[in-house]
């Protein structure tokens, strides 16, 4: 890491640092990279996951067919919103039909994407992880209610389990997309750049695991910035040193945490 004597200003706190972005390519990754570059970082965009369609949509199509039976629909990610809306359209339904149910969103970005479709969000947890939405909804609203949870094919089961424990009449989980490891050969020069980076950023456990699969054996103690505690746990188990994690588990929060780490490290 570049020393404090390098003259980095508070406006360019990441000057001299090489930071790796591992999230899937797309608008969010581009905004993330732009924010880091604006603070002086050299950014390596190295997508470790891709968003892919399902082989079988029968479960989600069945749920869409009885959409009116659900009291709540809980979205856990922006990708989940987009994939569900595409399938809704395929089935001949419209986004406004979701307004018959109450909507929950894990995080402000997910809520903002629902609002783009003209939909009001009834519950957003203060902590942006799936189980925290239980408190945002409230025990009284959960008891006897029917929930639909569109999400990735592989995800944690904590939310439907907690809903059942709180007395939900139904907690139906349907896969609307899947994440796969990003393809592509890694040249020796790219591997060296990745291993020589000052900081690797991870926005999900799958980005951690796929990075390790794609890059192979890593030098011990590589520094990582992670979006939240679940990702942090995965990264630590893979031998990374966690140096930055935001309080609000968002990309904007992660950018701020990286900036604060860099400023603190050069004091």
Secondary structure in CASP SS format (residue, H / E / C, confidence):
PFRMAT SS
TARGET T0000
AUTHOR 0000-0000-0000
METHOD secondary structure of the structure
MODEL  1
X C 1.00
X C 1.00
X C 1.00
X H 1.00
X H 1.00
X H 1.00
X C 1.00
X C 1.00
X C 1.00
X H 1.00
X H 1.00
X H 1.00
X C 1.00
X C 1.00
X C 1.00
X C 1.00
X C 1.00
X E 1.00
X E 1.00
X E 1.00
X E 1.00
X C 1.00
X C 1.00
X C 1.00
X C 1.00
X C 1.00
X H 1.00
X H 1.00
X H 1.00
X H 1.00
X H 1.00
X H 1.00
X H 1.00
X H 1.00
X H 1.00
X H 1.00
X H 1.00
X H 1.00
X C 1.00
X C 1.00
X C 1.00
X E 1.00
X E 1.00
X E 1.00
X E 1.00
X C 1.00
X C 1.00
X C 1.00
X E 1.00
X E 1.00
X E 1.00
X E 1.00
X C 1.00
X C 1.00
X C 1.00
X C 1.00
X C 1.00
X H 1.00
X H 1.00
X H 1.00
X H 1.00
X H 1.00
X H 1.00
X H 1.00
X H 1.00
X C 1.00
X H 1.00
X H 1.00
X H 1.00
X C 1.00
X C 1.00
X E 1.00
X E 1.00
X E 1.00
X E 1.00
X C 1.00
X C 1.00
X H 1.00
X H 1.00
X H 1.00
X H 1.00
X H 1.00
X H 1.00
X H 1.00
X H 1.00
X H 1.00
X H 1.00
X H 1.00
X H 1.00
X H 1.00
X C 1.00
X C 1.00
X C 1.00
X C 1.00
X H 1.00
X H 1.00
X H 1.00
X H 1.00
X H 1.00
X H 1.00
X C 1.00
X E 1.00
X E 1.00
X E 1.00
X E 1.00
X C 1.00
X C 1.00
X H 1.00
X H 1.00
X H 1.00
X H 1.00
X H 1.00
X H 1.00
X H 1.00
X H 1.00
X H 1.00
X C 1.00
X C 1.00
X C 1.00
X C 1.00
X C 1.00
X C 1.00
X E 1.00
X E 1.00
X C 1.00
X C 1.00
X C 1.00
X C 1.00
X C 1.00
X H 1.00
X H 1.00
X H 1.00
X H 1.00
X H 1.00
X H 1.00
X H 1.00
X H 1.00
X C 1.00
X H 1.00
X H 1.00
X H 1.00
X H 1.00
X C 1.00
X C 1.00
X C 1.00
X E 1.00
X E 1.00
X E 1.00
X E 1.00
X E 1.00
X E 1.00
X E 1.00
X C 1.00
X C 1.00
X C 1.00
X C 1.00
X C 1.00
X H 1.00
X H 1.00
X H 1.00
X H 1.00
X H 1.00
X H 1.00
X H 1.00
X H 1.00
X C 1.00
X C 1.00
X C 1.00
X C 1.00
X E 1.00
X E 1.00
X E 1.00
X E 1.00
X E 1.00
X E 1.00
X E 1.00
X E 1.00
X E 1.00
X E 1.00
X E 1.00
X E 1.00
X C 1.00
X C 1.00
X C 1.00
X C 1.00
X C 1.00
X C 1.00
X H 1.00
X H 1.00
X H 1.00
X H 1.00
X H 1.00
X H 1.00
X H 1.00
X H 1.00
X C 1.00
X C 1.00
X C 1.00
X E 1.00
X E 1.00
X E 1.00
X E 1.00
X C 1.00
X C 1.00
X H 1.00
X H 1.00
X H 1.00
X H 1.00
X H 1.00
X H 1.00
X H 1.00
X H 1.00
X H 1.00
X H 1.00
X H 1.00
X C 1.00
X C 1.00
X C 1.00
X C 1.00
X C 1.00
X C 1.00
X C 1.00
X E 1.00
X E 1.00
X E 1.00
X E 1.00
X C 1.00
X C 1.00
X H 1.00
X H 1.00
X H 1.00
X H 1.00
X H 1.00
X H 1.00
X H 1.00
X H 1.00
X H 1.00
X C 1.00
X C 1.00
X C 1.00
X E 1.00
X E 1.00
X E 1.00
X E 1.00
X E 1.00
X C 1.00
X C 1.00
X C 1.00
X C 1.00
X C 1.00
X H 1.00
X H 1.00
X H 1.00
X H 1.00
X H 1.00
X H 1.00
X H 1.00
X H 1.00
X H 1.00
X H 1.00
X H 1.00
X H 1.00
X H 1.00
X H 1.00
X H 1.00
X C 1.00
X C 1.00
END
